[in-house]
């Protein structure tokens, strides 16, 4: 079972995670916070041991063994705008990467826009959703899942999954890892408002596909080109026939 006292001892944030909800079982932490009028405070973290309808991008199912991993959502209300939503997706990936590097000295790679990889295997995914009134974003919810102590995975996957336990070769403290992720994320959240170029550069240094030929699939549409860079809003810049196209959506991979 998750020990909230152990988690709280390691948490050094001012806001993120200071309001904390623990839940045994729910459909989706993201869905709950998006709909909730009661739990609506900036920085609130909603942690669930098991999500029956956990999901990733493009409505893909996220399967996680109960009491083995981290599945949680962060409520954001202050300093949120349409301009920095995509920065927050990249920033959340960086926060997870930094926590894994700090605690376990992993070599972490990031795959645009939201995948965290170790040895080309997926250890974490991020999903950002928001509600708006007119052109103003009312709140954003960042859902983060990290495979921590799960020993094995069954099924078919676009990217082979892994866990901290599999890569580190022993069980680790979920409480310590969650607090470290939130500590890193609070710093990155502040940077996303005041110095987003630092967030973008921290993401770039962990992405090994920049400069490579890639394939982007979006529904039944496929585009090939060179991953030139990410722009000031975090969108992928694809070079095709000496033209640069800004890509907002899609699944990237190396061409076969």
HELIX and SHEET records of a PDB file:
HELIX    1   1 UNK A    4  UNK A   10  1                                   7    
HELIX    2   2 UNK A   29  UNK A   35  1                                   7    
HELIX    3   3 UNK A   57  UNK A   59  5                                   3    
HELIX    4   4 UNK A   85  UNK A  104  1                                  20    
HELIX    5   5 UNK A  164  UNK A  168  1                                   5    
HELIX    6   6 UNK A  174  UNK A  194  1                                  21    
HELIX    7   7 UNK A  196  UNK A  204  1                                   9    
SHEET    1   A 7 UNK A  20  UNK A  26  0                                        
SHEET    2   A 7 UNK A  45  UNK A  51  1                                        
SHEET    3   A 7 UNK A  70  UNK A  76 -1                                        
SHEET    4   A 7 UNK A 136  UNK A 146 -1                                        
SHEET    5   A 7 UNK A 121  UNK A 133 -1                                        
SHEET    6   A 7 UNK A 115  UNK A 118 -1                                        
SHEET    7   A 7 UNK A 108  UNK A 111 -1                                        
SHEET    1   B 5 UNK A 243  UNK A 247  0                                        
SHEET    2   B 5 UNK A 236  UNK A 240 -1                                        
SHEET    3   B 5 UNK A 221  UNK A 230 -1                                        
SHEET    4   B 5 UNK A 213  UNK A 218 -1                                        
SHEET    5   B 5 UNK A 251  UNK A 253 -1                                        
END                                                                             
